[in-house]
Amino acid sequence: MTDLHATVRPVSAADHPALERLWLMFRHDMAEFQGGLPSPDATYHSGRLRSAVEDDDWAAYLFTSGDHPLGFALVRALSGPARVLNSFFVVRGARRSGIGTTVVREVISRHPGPWQIAFQDANTAAVAFWRSVATHFAGDAWTEERRHVPARPDAPPDVWISFTTA
């Protein structure tokens, strides 16, 4: 895996089919921590995905190595007080290779200023990953808080990390 080289690029119309397939993998992985079953047609709710490619206040990025998709990032609230990394995914075959760290640093660097990123406590790999990302950009000047998931009183709270980039 160490010979992977990742490219980060904005999602184009030609990328939509790959992004939709990656979204299914992402939602399947997240079901372990957030619960939820696929719809009867074996898809997952994709309103955020549509917003990311249609709404000007969102940015969608695809990560690739050559012609192989490695994952994606969806960023919302570009014109708001803080950018929100709404969804972030790296395919299992590229995990633990350093690719995630490389691509998330590039995505965040494209949008300087305040950031908020949510994850789940039960996802121990995500806990360590996002704390290291926040430390990379802000040193000790980042915060972490737990927030209830809107309209999901049965769900454990999400962990939100906040920091500001230069």
C-alpha positions, 0 to 999 in steps of 0.5 A: 500500500505504501506506493499509493499516490492520491490525487484530490479533485473536485467531483465532476459530472463524470464522477457522479456514478463512482461517487454514488458507489463510494457513498454506498460503501461509506453508508454501509461502513457507518451503519456499524456506528450509526445504525440504519438499514438500507432502503428496499432497493439496497441504497441508503438515503443520499440527500447529503450526496445530492446537496454536495454536487448541486448546492453552491455552498457545498464542495465534493472531492474525489480521491483517486490513485491513477484511475482507481477511486480511493474515497471522497470528502463532502464539505458544507457551509462554505459561506458559513461561520465554519466549514463542516466536513460532512462526510469523509471516506477512504476505501478499505484497501487504502486505509492505514496507508497514510492516504487518509491523512494526506487527502484530508489535509489537502481538502481542509487546506483548500478552505482555510478558516474555522472547521467542525468535524463530527464522528462517533465515539464507538469508531475508535479509529476515527477518534484517533484520526480526527484528533490527530488532524485537529492537532496538525492544523491547530496544535492544542487550540482545538475543542471537542464536544458531544452533541445529540443527533437531531431527530435521533433521540435513541442514537448516541451523541456525535463527537464534534471537533472544532479548530481553525486553520491559517 
